[in-house]
Amino acid sequence: MRINCDMGESFGLWQLGNDSAVMPALDMANIACGMHASDPSVMMKTVALAKAHGVTIGAHPGYNDIQGFGRRDISMDSDDLAALFIYQLGALEGVCQSQQTSLSYVKPHGALYNAMMKNDVILQTLLEALKRYDATLPLVIMAVPDHQRYVDMAKEYGITLWFEAFVDRAYDEQGRLVPRSVPGSSHHSDEAIQKQANQLIDEGCVTTLNGDIIKIHADTLCIHGDGPFAVSTAEYLRKKLKSKSES
């Protein structure tokens, strides 16, 4: 199981997260592509940081929503959404090529990520766009109980899916993330985050906000880089996964 984190989400003089401290513990860096966050200079620095630590680079495209950090729903027709998606992949790919590295996967951000999990038309739009851009790039989506239907859908476009679970966010009874507007949607202690991480790693399941236990198969665990526990969580997960692999 791999550790991924949303990275490079600063912009100009505005700083978010602690990328330099988190990056050494990661396997995968989801790098913002300039629409929900980041700018060309930040993208350059983040790609260089990932490369220096041998971390796999993924594109983290979102809606064009700097003010809302990409967490607001934006209605777009399929052609416009596909164009926005491909534009961001190309931007980060160019930055990677300038540093003799490359993209290895794609993970949509924020509201776009949630939208593709709720609306098959949006997911199909992204799958089709990714097929046109580079069908060898896996798409990261949420690990959910009914994951097989998503695998079947992606196969129609020749796209591989990587499923991720979240250690710092609460789940609802459908196996989706609890909306951020709901109290308790995020975990606010190392203890709570580590408890959920242990459950996902050791048992392949998660306890929902209302106390139900649901099975989840995940290929990767996500840390939110803008969270106050990002560094401690990354370090804990690295030690936990190393210990498990050696046992």
C-alpha positions, 0 to 999 in steps of 0.5 A, a space after each residue: 500500500 502506498 502513501 499519497 498526499 496533495 502537494 504544491 498547493 501554495 500560490 504566489 506569496 500565499 503558503 499552504 502546507 509543509 511540502 518539504 517536511 512531508 515529501 520524504 515520507 511519501 510514495 506519491 505526490 499529487 501536484 496541483 496544476 494551477 487551477 484550484 491552487 499553485 502557479 508555474 513556480 510552485 509547480 517547478 519547485 514541487 516537481 523538483 522536490 518530488 524528484 529529489 526524494 524519488 516520489 512518484 508524480 501525479 497530476 492533481 487537476 481541479 476546477 478553475 476555482 482559486 478563490 474556493 480552493 477547487 471545493 465548489 461545484 462548477 457546472 460545465 459541459 463535457 467538452 469544456 471539462 475535458 479541455 480543462 482537464 487535459 490542459 492541466 495535465 499538459 501543463 504539469 507534464 511540461 514542467 516534468 519534462 523540463 526536469 527529466 521526469 514524467 507523470 505517472 498517474 492522475 488524481 482529480 481534486 476536491 469538488 471535481 473528485 467528488 463529482 466524478 464519484 457521484 455522477 457517471 457522466 462526469 467520470 466518463 468525461 474524465 476517462 475519455 479525456 484521459 484516454 485521449 491524452 495518455 491511456 497508460 496513466 492510471 486514474 486515482 478514485 475513491 475506494 468504495 464498497 461498490 468499486 467493481 462497477 468503476 473498474 468495469 466502467 474504466 475498462 471500456 476506456 482502457 484506463 487502470 484505476 487506483 483506489 484510495 482511502 483517507 486516513 484523516 476524513 470521516 466516512 458515511 454509511 455509503 463508504 463516501 466521505 462525509 461533507 466538510 460542512 458536517 461536524 466531525 467530517 475531519 479527524 482532529 487528532 493524531 490518535 483518531 487518524 492513526 486509529 483509522 489508518 491502522 484499521 485500513 491497513 490491518 483490517 481493510 475496513 473503516 468505521 463510519 461516522 455513525 459507527 458502522 464498519 464497512 469493507 474497503 479495498 485500497 491501493 493507496 492511503 491519502 493524506 491532506 497536505 493542508 492539514 495540521 497533522 500532515 507531517 506526523 501522519 506521513 511519518 506514522 504511515 511510513 513507519 507502520 507500512 514498513 513494520 507491516 512489510 517486515 513482519 
